[in-house]
Amino acid sequence: HRAHAVRGVGQGQIDVHGQYLSQQGATIAKAGVRAMEDADRAVVRRATLLAALPERRLGVDERQVTQWRRLLAAYDYQRQLERGYSVTRGADGAVVRSIAAVRPGYSLVTQVADGAMSSVVSDTVGSQDDEPHGAGTHRAGPSEPTDDPR
């Protein structure tokens, strides 16, 4: 009879623990499904964020290129001429940057927005010595003007 009682108690314990393990298994299974669903949502969320990154980066790069183009256009030689500036060159093609670079008789070419014009220096007045250098006061320099009417 005692063996029968022990057997009954053992069977009862096995049943109780079996039910407990079954409940725990169901809880773990639900938690696993929930964790997988959460992970799936996180992957979708991150994929959405990552998918937008190249487009955002391209937008940033496009704005940078636009800024560089505007800056380049601001320094564009032709645009400066269109604004009313001109460029004067000597007969050798070098840009005249100072009154000291020319003397009476020198041939010049001045470029403006819509073309160029030729001229010959008749006299100069400038900060070099603030005295005019007309035909009678011409001082010979290392690069004498040519007879080229250009």
C-alpha positions in Angstrom: 0.0 0.0 0.0 2.9 2.3 0.8 4.4 1.8 -2.7 1.0 2.6 -4.2 0.9 5.9 -2.2 4.4 6.8 -3.2 3.6 6.0 -6.7 0.5 8.2 -6.6 2.5 11.1 -5.1 5.2 10.7 -7.7 2.6 10.6 -10.5 0.9 13.7 -9.1 4.3 15.5 -9.0 5.1 14.5 -12.6 1.7 15.7 -13.7 2.1 19.1 -11.9 5.6 19.6 -13.3 4.5 18.4 -16.7 1.7 21.1 -16.8 4.2 23.7 -15.5 6.7 22.8 -18.2 4.0 22.8 -20.8 2.9 26.3 -19.7 6.5 27.5 -19.7 7.0 26.0 -23.1 4.0 27.9 -24.5 5.2 31.1 -22.9 8.7 30.7 -24.3 7.2 29.8 -27.7 5.0 33.0 -27.6 8.0 35.0 -26.5 10.1 33.6 -29.4 7.4 34.5 -31.9 7.1 38.0 -30.4 10.9 38.4 -30.5 11.0 37.3 -34.1 8.2 39.8 -35.0 10.0 42.6 -33.1 13.2 41.7 -34.9 11.4 41.7 -38.2 10.0 45.1 -37.5 13.4 46.4 -36.5 14.9 45.1 -39.7 12.2 46.7 -41.8 12.6 50.0 -39.9 16.4 49.9 -40.4 16.0 48.9 -44.1 13.8 51.9 -44.6 16.3 54.2 -43.0 19.2 52.7 -45.0 17.2 52.9 -48.2 16.9 56.7 -47.7 20.6 57.3 -47.1 21.9 57.2 -50.7 19.2 59.6 -51.8 19.9 62.0 -48.9 23.6 61.7 -49.7 23.0 62.4 -53.3 20.9 65.5 -52.3 23.8 66.8 -50.2 26.3 66.2 -53.0 24.0 67.8 -55.6 23.7 70.9 -53.4 27.5 71.0 -53.1 28.0 70.7 -56.8 25.5 73.5 -57.4 27.4 75.7 -54.9 30.7 75.0 -56.7 29.1 75.8 -60.1 27.8 79.1 -58.8 31.2 79.9 -57.4 32.9 78.9 -60.7 30.4 81.0 -62.6 31.1 84.0 -60.3 34.8 83.8 -61.3 34.1 83.0 -65.0 36.2 85.2 -67.3 33.3 85.8 -69.7 30.9 86.7 -66.9 33.3 89.4 -65.7 33.3 90.9 -69.2 29.5 90.8 -69.3 29.5 92.8 -66.1 31.3 95.6 -67.8 35.0 94.8 -67.1 37.6 94.5 -69.9 40.9 92.9 -70.3 43.8 94.7 -72.0 46.7 92.8 -73.5 49.9 94.0 -75.1 50.9 93.0 -78.6 52.6 90.0 -77.2 49.3 88.8 -75.6 50.3 89.4 -72.0 47.8 91.0 -69.8 48.6 94.7 -69.0 48.4 94.9 -65.2 50.2 98.3 -64.6 50.7 101.6 -66.4 54.4 100.8 -66.0 54.1 98.0 -68.6 53.2 100.4 -71.5 54.7 103.4 -73.1 53.5 105.7 -75.9 53.4 103.8 -79.2 52.7 100.4 -77.7 49.9 98.4 -79.4 47.1 97.1 -77.2 44.1 94.9 -77.7 41.2 95.4 -75.3 38.6 92.6 -74.9 35.0 93.3 -73.8 32.0 91.1 -73.6 31.1 91.3 -77.3 34.5 91.5 -79.0 37.8 93.2 -79.0 39.4 96.5 -80.1 42.9 97.6 -81.0 44.5 100.8 -79.8 47.9 102.5 -79.6 49.1 104.2 -76.5 49.5 108.0 -77.1 50.5 108.9 -73.6 50.2 107.6 -70.1 49.4 109.2 -66.7 49.6 107.1 -63.6 51.0 106.6 -60.2 54.4 105.7 -61.6 55.4 109.4 -61.4 52.1 111.1 -62.2 53.7 112.8 -65.2 52.3 112.2 -68.7 54.6 110.3 -71.0 53.7 111.8 -74.4 55.6 111.2 -77.6 58.3 113.8 -76.6 58.9 112.2 -73.2 59.2 108.6 -74.3 61.8 106.6 -72.4 63.1 103.6 -74.2 62.5 100.3 -72.3 63.7 96.7 -72.7 60.7 95.8 -74.9 60.3 98.6 -77.5 56.9 98.7 -79.4 56.8 97.2 -82.8 55.4 98.8 -85.9 52.7 96.1 -85.8 49.4 98.0 -86.1 47.6 95.4 -84.1 
